[in-house]
Amino acid sequence: MLPLVLSSGDPSGIGLEIAFKAWQNRVAHDLPPFFILADPDVAQARADLLGFDMPLHITDENVLAAQFEDALPLLPLKNRQQDKPGQPLTINAAGTIEAIERAVSLVMRGLAGAFVTCPIAKKPLYDAGFCYPGHTEFLAHLAWKITGRKVKPVMMLAGPELRTVPVTVHTALRHVPDKLNTGLVIETARITAGDLREKFGIAKPRLAVAGLNPHAGEGGTIGQEEETIIRPAIGILQQEGIDAQGPFPADTLFHIHARKTYDAALCMYHDQALIPVKTVGFDKTVNITLGLPFIRTSPDHGTAFDIARQGIASPDSLIAAIHMGNKLIQQQCTAF
């Protein structure tokens, strides 16, 4: 089985800390081999700051995770970074971007089985000239560069009891109705259903589609989007053989009994999808990017600059992301 590659995220955040803690708990959590892309000096400085007796093994592409049992394998970045915990720096952006690019390349070349991303901060990247809305869009661009095929990335938040997919993602709430359209709902649902089959091994995925408005529009009396956008999309999906039902009022879609009736909930905006899944299982929830030609998972939290010096960050969501990445690798191997 190929090892997983971790990008360390913004070096001023908790990415290195949770990667260290995941490796330290590798036996207790039965983690598969992984290695990390990072600046070795920054990694060592962070381990020293946190008081971790952290063995790091500088590796290369020929033996990426050979020393995993005895030390955390580290593939050095070419762009050096500065260790300023809690202080995001524009100068570190080049290394952060390099880690993402090299990780994708390693997976696409068959040297790593899946890509697990530690959290990044967008502002230092924007200040350095980064022109993508976020991690996900950049990954889609890299996939297009490598394969020559454009892809539509879809965010899924997956926990032990709930999977949710936002149709619109990083869109201001006031702009969601303008961005939402039947084609976008259909495309997101197709990708979700396809990856539930191919990556999760669910033969006949069931999708529950949330409404946009309170009470799913109350028959058009509290907004028209359900009748003019969402319901027509569901009809087309059903004609294509996709088991999509709805639109359902979001306030009754996520309780324990409702969750048993579907494999993923398609939500109309960011917080409609993320609030319930993080409430149900915050430390066990994983961010998965669907629609890509490689496996990408991520913790469901951010850089946590405010606690980056304290050594109190929980590695649970990263551990869940590593397990999920490995599970999807195994499913992929089984499928082929």
Buried (B, 14 or more C-beta within 10 A) or exposed (E): EBBBBBBBBBBBBBBBBBBBBBBBBBEEBEBBBBBBBBBBEBBBBBBEBBEBEBEBBEBEEEEBBBBBEEBBBBBBBEBBBBBBBBEBBEBBBBBBBBBBBBBBBBBBEEBBBBBBBBBBBBEBBBEBEBEBEBBBBBBBBBBEEBEEEEBEBBBBBBBEBBBBBBBBBEBEEEEBBEBBBBEBBBBBBBBBBBBBBBBBBBEEBBBBBBBBBEBBBEEEEBBEBBBBBBBBBBEBBEEEEBBBBBBBBBEEBBEEEBBEEBBBBBBBBBEBBBBBBBEBBBBBBBBBBBBBEBBBBBBBBEBBBEBBBEBEBBBBBBBBBBBBBBBBBBBBEEEE
